[in-house]
Amino acid sequence: MRKRISLLLTAVLCCSTILTGCSKAESTGTQSSTDVPENTAAESMAQDTGETQEGQQSALDTSEFVKLYGYLLGAPEPAFNEVMEEMNQMLRADLNCEMEINFIDWGVLDSKYPLLLAAGEEIDWIYTADWCHYAAEANKNAFMEIDMDMVNRCMPLYSEYITDAAWEQVSLDGKIFMVPTSTPDVKAGGWIVRKDLADKYGVDLSKVETIWDMDEYLGAIKENEPSMIPMNMDNSYDLLAPIFALMTAKDASFTDANKCGLVYAFDGKETADGVYSIFDEPVYGYLKEAVVKMKEWYDAGYINKDILAATTQSNDNFEQGISGISNDNTLGMQRTLAKCAENGWVPQIVLTDNASSHVAKNSYTNNGFALAATCQNPERTLAAMDLIMNDTRYNTLLQYGIEGKNYVINEEGKVDYPEGVTADTTSYNWENTGFWFINKNIQPPRASWTDDYIELNNKLIDGVLIDDPNIGFTFSTDSVKSEFSNVQNVWIQYFYPIAIGNVPDVDKALEELKVQLTAAGYDKLIEEAKRQYAEYTAN
């Protein structure tokens, strides 16, 4: 039997956190939090070339006051406006500007994101990532090309942290349209289940090595917990997670980053053929087997019937006691684990690793921002984002909120909630701020990190997470724009119901999917992707 990781997390986890301080400093020169002094804005503008503060500031014209507009994902926290007021006080003093930040709700992300950019709205910067429309929108010219000289001049702090590997990963046909995070997350995807309920109903979770082994647990929840849905998921973050987890457990890690049926495979070792059509073997065999399982679960009532319209994620439903599973990564899980501790629940984590018990390391492209093509003040925007990402005053404010109200620094120098404040009652939840691209290595450690969670993180660092040879490959759709758009529409319309098992006949549904994809230009798109990948591996 393959060795897998299934960790029991005791219910002593007390606060929702993102594990950042336990990640090691990058060997490429990235410093740990103990190595980085607090940088004032004046110092920030002078560090790139060693110029004096006066000389460096004169290189950036801040004589005219400007207002910058940005977009993050999710929804603003209750104290967000208060945090923005404090940030804008600093921006006015440091760069003679202010910033207005709006949010794109998860439930409408895939529809609103491209429409927002296409509408020509007043946008200076917007969150982007390899999983969040980066390549697609860059190839539509919705993003401004990033000039490296301007980055070095306007983002001196960032330039000290970022590596050549990061720029290589975000490059599209030799051009760059994204400023990636300088500190990729240490994380892996997985599922949280309720061991306390499993024990109550006689389900042995020690036998649960992968998502394939959850039948008995899901059945027990369905039969004995009428207020719960075993897998109560949303139509965005959760929808495709089970199908790809089922496929991944059989062989390699399969992902569909472009949302068009172009599958990237990672098998835990270097591979020369990491791009597939879903109809290529062995992908198709794994897909069909997974769809059969999803249909079995859907028909049994294990999956919420409204998933294609649902906007509440499984982790939120899990925390409210109305879902038997929570789908998340090991960073986001901390909030849910904290809720388990508060409620006296006993959680267990099952990682979504592949047949080699490995998970691909996170890429630099997993978090970042782009300058919109409509950006009126690119230099001032980059300078402001440099402070937001790398100046400890801004970084701490945006990550933790108002000191004394949303966080305190305890006697050990660790971040904690003020007395009487919890992750549930705070007006600025640290996990929902949306600033996932900021420099995590300059943030102080958190008081809530426990031995269990640190052990999990260490397991990821010490062997589970390994390099993915596909990580530097980004599919450029420039030569197949029409096909890409058509295929995406077909993929959402026909594949999504298949992926959740909501089809009367699996074989007929997959056959119809192939017919529709072929008519949309899928074969040409796949051929172009494989051609680009062959060039990538040859170089």
C-alpha positions as CSV (number, residue, x, y, z in Angstrom):
1,M,0.0,0.0,0.0
2,R,1.4,3.4,-1.0
3,K,2.5,5.6,1.9
4,R,0.2,8.6,2.2
5,I,-0.1,11.5,4.6
6,S,-3.3,11.7,6.7
7,L,-2.7,13.8,9.7
8,L,-4.9,14.0,12.7
9,L,-5.0,17.6,14.0
10,T,-6.0,17.8,17.6
11,A,-8.5,20.4,18.6
12,V,-6.1,22.7,20.2
13,L,-5.7,25.0,17.2
14,C,-6.9,28.3,18.4
15,C,-6.7,30.9,15.7
16,S,-7.1,31.0,12.0
17,T,-3.6,31.7,10.5
18,I,-1.7,31.5,7.3
19,L,1.6,29.7,8.0
20,T,4.3,32.0,6.7
21,G,7.0,32.5,9.2
22,C,7.9,28.8,9.2
23,S,8.8,28.9,5.6
24,K,12.5,29.1,5.0
25,A,14.2,32.1,3.4
26,E,14.9,31.7,-0.3
27,S,18.5,30.6,-1.1
28,T,18.5,33.2,-3.9
29,G,18.8,36.0,-1.4
30,T,15.4,36.3,0.1
31,Q,15.8,37.3,3.8
32,S,13.9,36.0,6.8
33,S,11.9,38.3,9.0
34,T,14.8,38.6,11.5
35,D,17.1,39.8,8.7
36,V,14.9,42.6,7.3
37,P,14.9,46.0,9.0
38,E,11.7,48.1,8.9
39,N,11.9,50.1,5.7
40,T,10.5,53.6,5.6
41,A,9.0,54.8,2.4
42,A,11.9,57.2,2.0
43,E,14.4,54.3,2.4
44,S,12.3,52.2,0.0
45,M,12.8,54.7,-2.8
46,A,16.6,54.9,-2.2
47,Q,17.6,51.3,-2.0
48,D,17.6,50.1,-5.6
49,T,20.7,51.9,-7.0
50,G,22.2,53.2,-3.8
51,E,21.2,56.7,-4.7
52,T,20.3,59.2,-1.9
53,Q,16.8,59.6,-0.8
54,E,16.5,62.9,-2.5
55,G,18.0,61.6,-5.8
56,Q,15.8,58.5,-5.8
57,Q,12.6,60.4,-5.1
58,S,13.4,62.9,-7.8
59,A,13.5,60.0,-10.3
60,L,9.8,59.4,-9.6
61,D,7.6,62.5,-10.2
62,T,5.1,62.7,-7.3
63,S,4.4,66.4,-7.7
64,E,0.8,65.8,-8.8
65,F,-1.6,64.1,-6.5
66,V,-3.2,60.9,-8.1
67,K,-5.8,58.4,-7.0
68,L,-5.1,54.8,-7.9
69,Y,-7.7,52.0,-8.4
70,G,-7.1,48.3,-7.7
71,Y,-9.1,45.1,-7.5
72,L,-8.8,42.1,-5.1
73,L,-10.8,38.9,-4.9
74,G,-13.4,38.0,-2.3
75,A,-15.2,40.5,-0.2
76,P,-13.9,43.3,2.1
77,E,-13.7,42.8,5.8
78,P,-15.8,45.0,8.1
79,A,-12.8,47.1,9.1
80,F,-11.4,47.3,5.6
81,N,-12.3,51.0,5.1
82,E,-10.6,51.9,8.4
83,V,-7.5,50.0,7.2
84,M,-7.6,51.9,3.9
85,E,-7.9,55.2,5.7
86,E,-4.7,54.5,7.6
87,M,-2.9,53.2,4.5
88,N,-3.9,56.3,2.5
89,Q,-2.6,58.6,5.2
90,M,0.8,56.9,4.6
91,L,0.5,56.9,0.8
92,R,-0.3,60.6,0.8
93,A,2.8,61.3,2.9
94,D,5.1,58.9,1.0
95,L,3.9,59.2,-2.6
96,N,1.3,61.9,-2.8
97,C,-1.4,59.5,-3.8
98,E,-4.4,57.6,-2.5
99,M,-5.7,54.1,-3.4
100,E,-9.3,52.8,-3.8
101,I,-9.6,49.0,-3.7
102,N,-12.7,47.1,-4.9
103,F,-13.4,43.4,-4.7
104,I,-14.6,40.7,-7.2
105,D,-16.8,38.2,-5.4
106,W,-15.8,34.6,-5.7
107,G,-19.2,33.6,-6.9
108,V,-18.9,35.8,-10.1
109,L,-15.1,35.7,-10.5
110,D,-15.0,33.9,-13.9
111,S,-17.7,36.0,-15.4
112,K,-17.0,39.4,-13.9
113,Y,-13.2,39.4,-14.1
114,P,-12.9,39.5,-18.0
115,L,-15.9,41.7,-18.3
116,L,-14.4,44.3,-15.9
117,L,-11.2,44.5,-17.9
118,A,-13.0,44.5,-21.3
119,A,-15.3,47.4,-20.2
120,G,-12.4,49.8,-19.9
121,E,-13.1,50.6,-16.2
122,E,-10.8,52.9,-14.4
123,I,-8.4,50.3,-13.1
124,D,-4.7,50.7,-12.4
125,W,-4.0,47.2,-11.0
126,I,-5.8,44.0,-10.5
127,Y,-5.0,40.7,-8.7
128,T,-4.0,37.9,-11.1
129,A,-2.5,34.5,-11.0
130,D,-1.9,31.4,-13.2
131,W,-5.3,30.2,-11.9
132,C,-6.9,33.6,-12.2
133,H,-7.1,34.6,-15.8
134,Y,-3.4,35.7,-16.2
135,A,-2.6,34.1,-19.5
136,A,-6.0,34.6,-21.0
137,E,-6.3,38.3,-20.2
138,A,-2.7,39.0,-21.1
139,N,-3.3,37.5,-24.5
140,K,-6.3,39.7,-24.9
141,N,-4.1,42.8,-24.2
142,A,-6.1,43.5,-21.1
143,F,-2.8,43.9,-19.1
144,M,0.0,46.4,-19.6
145,E,3.4,44.9,-20.4
146,I,5.7,45.2,-17.5
147,D,8.9,47.2,-18.1
148,M,11.8,45.8,-16.0
149,D,13.6,49.2,-15.9
150,M,10.5,50.7,-14.4
151,V,10.1,47.9,-11.9
152,N,13.7,48.3,-10.7
153,R,13.3,52.0,-10.4
154,C,9.8,52.1,-8.8
155,M,10.0,48.9,-6.8
156,P,13.5,48.9,-5.2
157,L,12.4,46.8,-2.2
158,Y,10.7,44.2,-4.3
159,S,13.7,44.0,-6.6
160,E,15.8,42.9,-3.7
161,Y,13.6,39.9,-3.1
162,I,12.4,38.7,-6.6
163,T,14.4,36.1,-8.5
164,D,15.1,35.5,-12.2
165,A,13.2,32.2,-11.8
166,A,10.0,34.2,-10.9
167,W,10.3,36.4,-14.0
168,E,10.8,33.3,-16.2
169,Q,7.7,31.7,-14.8
170,V,5.4,34.7,-15.6
171,S,6.9,35.3,-19.1
172,L,4.5,34.9,-22.0
173,D,6.3,34.7,-25.4
174,G,9.2,36.7,-23.8
175,K,6.9,39.4,-22.4
176,I,5.9,40.0,-18.8
177,F,2.4,41.2,-17.8
178,M,2.4,40.3,-14.1
179,V,4.3,41.3,-10.9
180,P,4.4,37.9,-9.1
181,T,4.8,37.4,-5.4
182,S,8.4,37.2,-4.2
183,T,7.4,34.6,-1.5
184,P,5.5,31.6,-2.9
185,D,3.3,29.8,-0.4
186,V,4.3,26.6,1.2
187,K,1.0,24.7,0.8
188,A,-0.8,21.7,-0.6
189,G,-4.5,21.0,-1.3
190,G,-6.5,18.7,0.7
191,W,-9.7,17.9,2.6
192,I,-10.7,18.3,6.2
193,V,-13.2,15.8,7.6
194,R,-14.8,15.4,11.0
195,K,-13.1,12.6,12.9
196,D,-15.4,13.1,15.9
197,L,-18.4,12.3,13.7
198,A,-16.6,9.4,12.0
199,D,-15.9,7.9,15.5
200,K,-19.5,8.5,16.5
201,Y,-20.8,6.5,13.6
202,G,-18.2,3.8,13.6
203,V,-16.2,4.9,10.5
204,D,-12.5,4.1,10.6
205,L,-10.7,7.1,9.2
206,S,-7.3,5.4,9.4
207,K,-8.4,3.7,6.2
208,V,-9.0,7.0,4.4
209,E,-5.8,7.5,2.4
210,T,-7.3,9.4,-0.5
211,I,-10.6,10.9,-1.5
212,W,-11.5,7.5,-3.1
213,D,-11.8,6.1,0.4
214,M,-14.5,8.5,1.7
215,D,-17.6,6.6,0.7
216,E,-18.3,5.2,4.2
217,Y,-17.7,8.6,5.8
218,L,-19.9,10.4,3.3
219,G,-22.6,7.8,3.7
220,A,-22.5,8.1,7.5
221,I,-22.9,11.9,7.3
222,K,-25.8,11.5,4.8
223,E,-27.6,8.9,7.0
224,N,-27.1,10.4,10.4
225,E,-26.7,14.2,10.1
226,P,-29.9,15.6,8.4
227,S,-28.7,19.2,8.8
228,M,-25.5,18.4,6.8
229,I,-24.7,17.7,3.2
230,P,-21.7,15.4,3.0
231,M,-20.1,17.6,0.3
232,N,-21.7,21.1,0.4
233,M,-19.6,23.0,-2.2
234,D,-19.7,26.1,-4.4
235,N,-19.6,26.7,-8.1
236,S,-16.1,28.2,-8.3
237,Y,-13.4,27.2,-5.8
238,D,-14.8,23.8,-5.0
239,L,-16.6,22.6,-8.1
240,L,-13.7,20.9,-9.9
241,A,-11.7,20.0,-6.8
242,P,-13.2,16.5,-6.3
243,I,-12.9,15.3,-9.9
244,F,-9.2,16.3,-10.2
245,A,-8.5,14.9,-6.7
246,L,-9.9,11.6,-7.8
247,M,-7.8,11.6,-10.9
248,T,-4.7,12.7,-9.1
249,A,-4.9,9.9,-6.6
250,K,-4.8,7.4,-9.4
251,D,-1.5,8.5,-10.9
252,A,-0.3,12.1,-11.4
253,S,-1.4,15.5,-10.2
254,F,-3.9,16.7,-12.9
255,T,-4.9,20.3,-13.1
256,D,-6.9,22.4,-15.6
257,A,-5.3,25.8,-15.0
258,N,-6.6,27.3,-18.2
259,K,-10.2,26.1,-17.7
260,C,-10.4,24.7,-21.2
261,G,-9.7,21.0,-20.9
262,L,-5.9,21.4,-21.3
263,V,-4.6,19.1,-18.6
264,Y,-1.2,19.6,-16.9
265,A,0.2,16.4,-15.3
266,F,2.8,16.2,-12.6
267,D,3.9,12.7,-11.6
268,G,6.5,13.4,-8.9
269,K,9.5,13.1,-11.3
270,E,10.7,14.9,-14.4
271,T,8.4,14.3,-17.3
272,A,8.7,15.1,-20.9
273,D,5.0,15.0,-21.8
274,G,3.2,17.0,-19.2
275,V,0.4,18.5,-21.4
276,Y,-2.6,16.4,-22.4
277,S,-6.0,16.6,-23.9
278,I,-8.6,15.1,-21.6
279,F,-9.2,12.5,-24.3
280,D,-5.6,11.3,-24.3
281,E,-4.7,8.2,-22.4
282,P,-4.1,7.7,-19.5
283,V,-6.0,10.9,-18.7
284,Y,-9.3,9.8,-20.2
285,G,-9.3,6.6,-18.4
286,Y,-8.8,8.3,-15.0
287,L,-11.4,10.9,-16.0
288,K,-14.0,8.4,-16.8
289,E,-13.4,6.4,-13.6
290,A,-13.6,9.6,-11.6
291,V,-16.9,10.8,-13.3
292,V,-18.4,7.4,-12.5
293,K,-17.5,7.9,-8.8
294,M,-18.9,11.5,-8.8
295,K,-22.1,10.3,-10.4
296,E,-22.4,7.7,-7.7
297,W,-22.0,10.4,-5.0
298,Y,-24.3,12.9,-6.7
299,D,-27.0,10.3,-7.1
300,A,-26.6,9.3,-3.5
301,G,-27.2,12.9,-2.4
302,Y,-23.6,13.4,-1.1
303,I,-23.2,16.5,-3.3
304,N,-25.5,19.6,-3.0
305,K,-27.9,19.7,-5.9
306,D,-27.5,23.5,-6.3
307,I,-23.7,23.4,-6.7
308,L,-23.7,25.0,-10.2
309,A,-25.3,28.1,-8.7
310,A,-24.0,27.9,-5.1
311,T,-21.6,30.7,-4.0
312,T,-20.7,29.6,-0.4
313,Q,-17.5,27.6,-0.3
314,S,-17.3,24.2,1.4
315,N,-15.0,25.5,4.1
316,D,-17.6,28.1,5.2
317,N,-20.3,25.4,5.1
318,F,-18.0,23.1,7.1
319,E,-17.4,25.7,9.7
320,Q,-21.2,26.3,10.0
321,G,-21.7,22.6,10.5
322,I,-23.6,22.0,7.3
323,S,-20.9,20.2,5.3
324,G,-19.1,17.0,6.0
325,I,-15.9,18.1,4.2
326,S,-13.9,21.2,3.7
327,N,-11.9,21.7,0.5
328,D,-8.9,24.0,1.0
329,N,-5.1,24.3,0.9
330,T,-3.0,23.9,4.0
331,L,-2.7,27.7,4.4
332,G,-6.4,28.4,4.3
333,M,-7.2,25.4,6.5
334,Q,-5.9,27.1,9.6
335,R,-9.1,29.2,9.9
336,T,-11.2,26.1,9.6
337,L,-9.1,24.2,12.1
338,A,-9.5,27.1,14.5
339,K,-13.3,26.8,14.2
340,C,-13.0,23.1,14.9
341,A,-11.1,23.9,18.1
342,E,-13.7,26.4,19.2
343,N,-16.5,23.9,18.6
344,G,-14.8,20.9,20.2
345,W,-14.7,19.1,16.8
346,V,-11.8,16.8,15.9
347,P,-10.6,17.4,12.4
348,Q,-8.5,15.2,10.1
349,I,-6.6,16.3,7.0
350,V,-6.3,14.2,3.9
351,L,-3.8,15.7,1.4
352,T,-4.5,15.6,-2.3
353,D,-1.2,14.1,-3.3
354,N,-0.5,11.9,-6.3
355,A,0.5,8.3,-6.6
356,S,4.1,9.1,-5.7
357,S,2.9,10.9,-2.5
358,H,4.2,14.2,-3.8
359,V,2.7,17.6,-4.4
360,A,4.1,20.2,-6.8
361,K,5.7,23.2,-5.2
362,N,3.8,26.4,-5.5
363,S,4.8,28.7,-8.3
364,Y,5.6,32.4,-8.2
365,T,2.6,32.9,-10.5
366,N,0.2,31.6,-7.9
367,N,-0.2,35.1,-6.6
368,G,0.5,38.5,-8.1
369,F,-1.0,41.6,-9.7
370,A,-1.1,43.1,-13.2
371,L,-1.3,46.6,-14.4
372,A,-4.5,47.0,-16.3
373,A,-4.2,48.3,-19.9
374,T,-6.2,51.3,-18.7
375,C,-3.6,52.2,-16.0
376,Q,-3.0,55.9,-16.1
377,N,-0.2,56.0,-13.5
378,P,2.0,52.9,-13.9
379,E,5.0,54.3,-12.1
380,R,3.1,55.6,-9.1
381,T,1.1,52.3,-9.0
382,L,4.3,50.2,-8.9
383,A,5.8,52.4,-6.3
384,A,2.7,52.1,-4.1
385,M,2.6,48.4,-4.6
386,D,6.3,48.2,-3.6
387,L,5.4,49.7,-0.2
388,I,2.3,47.6,0.2
389,M,4.2,44.4,-0.5
390,N,7.6,45.1,1.2
391,D,7.5,48.0,3.6
392,T,6.7,46.5,7.1
393,R,4.4,49.3,8.0
394,Y,2.1,48.7,5.1
395,N,2.6,45.0,5.0
396,T,1.6,44.5,8.6
397,L,-1.4,46.9,8.4
398,L,-2.9,45.2,5.4
399,Q,-2.3,41.6,6.7
400,Y,-3.4,42.1,10.3
401,G,-5.4,45.3,10.4
402,I,-5.3,48.0,13.1
403,E,-2.9,47.4,16.0
404,G,-4.7,47.1,19.3
405,K,-8.0,46.5,17.6
406,N,-7.3,43.6,15.2
407,Y,-4.0,42.4,16.4
408,V,-1.3,42.9,19.1
409,I,2.3,41.9,19.3
410,N,2.8,39.8,22.4
411,E,5.8,39.6,24.7
412,E,7.4,37.0,22.5
413,G,7.2,39.2,19.5
414,K,4.4,37.1,17.9
415,V,1.2,38.3,16.4
416,D,-2.0,37.6,18.4
417,Y,-5.5,38.7,18.7
418,P,-6.3,41.4,21.3
419,E,-7.9,40.1,24.5
420,G,-11.5,39.2,23.9
421,V,-11.1,39.1,20.1
422,T,-11.1,35.9,18.1
423,A,-10.9,34.9,14.4
424,D,-14.7,34.8,14.5
425,T,-15.3,38.2,16.2
426,T,-12.5,40.3,14.7
427,S,-13.5,42.9,12.2
428,Y,-10.5,42.1,10.1
429,N,-10.0,38.4,9.6
430,W,-6.3,37.8,8.7
431,E,-7.1,35.1,6.2
432,N,-9.6,37.1,4.1
433,T,-7.7,40.3,3.4
434,G,-7.0,39.4,-0.3
435,F,-3.4,40.6,-0.2
436,W,-1.9,37.2,-0.9
437,F,0.9,38.5,-3.0
438,I,2.6,40.6,-0.3
439,N,6.0,39.6,1.2
440,K,5.4,37.0,3.8
441,N,9.0,36.7,4.9
442,I,9.0,40.0,6.7
443,Q,5.9,39.3,8.8
444,P,6.3,38.3,12.4
445,P,5.4,34.8,13.6
446,R,1.9,34.1,14.9
447,A,1.1,33.0,18.4
448,S,-1.4,30.5,17.2
449,W,1.1,28.3,15.3
450,T,0.9,24.9,17.0
451,D,3.2,21.9,17.0
452,D,0.7,19.9,14.9
453,Y,0.5,22.6,12.2
454,I,4.2,23.2,12.2
455,E,4.7,19.4,11.8
456,L,2.4,19.4,8.8
457,N,4.3,22.3,7.2
458,N,7.6,20.6,7.9
459,K,6.4,17.4,6.2
460,L,5.6,19.5,3.1
461,I,9.0,21.1,3.1
462,D,10.9,18.0,3.9
463,G,9.7,15.8,1.1
464,V,6.1,16.1,0.0
465,L,6.6,19.3,-1.9
466,I,9.0,18.9,-4.9
467,D,9.8,20.8,-8.0
468,D,7.4,20.5,-10.9
469,P,9.2,20.6,-14.3
470,N,6.1,22.0,-15.8
471,I,6.0,25.1,-13.5
472,G,7.8,27.4,-16.0
473,F,5.5,26.6,-18.8
474,T,2.6,29.0,-19.6
475,F,0.3,28.3,-22.5
476,S,0.1,31.3,-24.8
477,T,-3.3,31.4,-26.5
478,D,-2.4,34.3,-28.8
479,S,-2.5,32.2,-32.0
480,V,-5.7,30.4,-31.0
481,K,-7.7,33.2,-29.4
482,S,-11.0,32.3,-31.1
483,E,-10.7,28.6,-30.3
484,F,-9.7,29.3,-26.8
485,S,-12.7,31.4,-26.1
486,N,-15.1,29.0,-27.8
487,V,-13.6,26.0,-25.9
488,Q,-13.9,27.7,-22.6
489,N,-17.6,28.3,-23.1
490,V,-18.2,24.7,-24.1
491,W,-16.0,23.5,-21.2
492,I,-18.1,25.3,-18.6
493,Q,-21.4,24.4,-20.2
494,Y,-20.8,20.7,-20.8
495,F,-17.9,19.6,-18.5
496,Y,-19.0,21.2,-15.3
497,P,-22.2,19.0,-15.0
498,I,-20.1,16.0,-15.9
499,A,-17.5,16.9,-13.2
500,I,-20.0,16.9,-10.4
501,G,-21.7,13.7,-11.7
502,N,-25.0,15.4,-12.7
503,V,-25.5,13.4,-15.9
504,P,-27.9,10.6,-16.7
505,D,-25.3,8.6,-18.6
506,V,-21.5,9.0,-18.2
507,D,-20.5,7.5,-21.6
508,K,-23.1,9.6,-23.5
509,A,-22.2,12.8,-21.6
510,L,-18.5,12.3,-22.4
511,E,-19.2,11.6,-26.0
512,E,-21.3,14.8,-26.3
513,L,-18.5,16.8,-24.6
514,K,-16.0,15.5,-27.2
515,V,-18.4,16.4,-30.1
516,Q,-18.9,20.0,-28.7
517,L,-15.3,20.6,-27.9
518,T,-14.2,19.4,-31.4
519,A,-16.7,21.8,-33.0
520,A,-15.3,24.6,-30.9
521,G,-11.8,24.1,-32.1
522,Y,-10.4,21.9,-29.3
523,D,-8.1,19.9,-31.5
524,K,-6.4,22.9,-32.8
525,L,-6.0,24.4,-29.3
526,I,-4.5,21.2,-28.0
527,E,-2.1,20.9,-30.9
528,E,-0.9,24.4,-30.3
529,A,-0.4,23.7,-26.6
530,K,1.6,20.6,-27.3
531,R,3.7,22.4,-29.8
532,Q,4.5,25.1,-27.3
533,Y,5.3,22.5,-24.6
534,A,7.6,20.6,-27.0
535,E,9.5,23.9,-27.5
536,Y,9.6,24.5,-23.8
537,T,11.0,21.1,-22.9
538,A,13.5,21.4,-25.8
539,N,14.9,24.6,-24.3
